[in-house]
Amino acid sequence: MPWLTLDPGAVVPGRGRVADLVAALPPDDVAAVVRWDHLR
């Protein structure tokens, strides 16, 4: 998820676009991602 936010066009060689990989995740997995604001 953070990678998608930083580079929406990113591609993982042999796996495909990060956006497509995230879209294929179960919604509960995506919702479980917690933003770490203190790392900015």
Secondary structure, 3 states (H helix, E strand, C coil): CHHHHHCCCCEECCCEEHHHHHHCCCHHHHHCCCCCHHHC
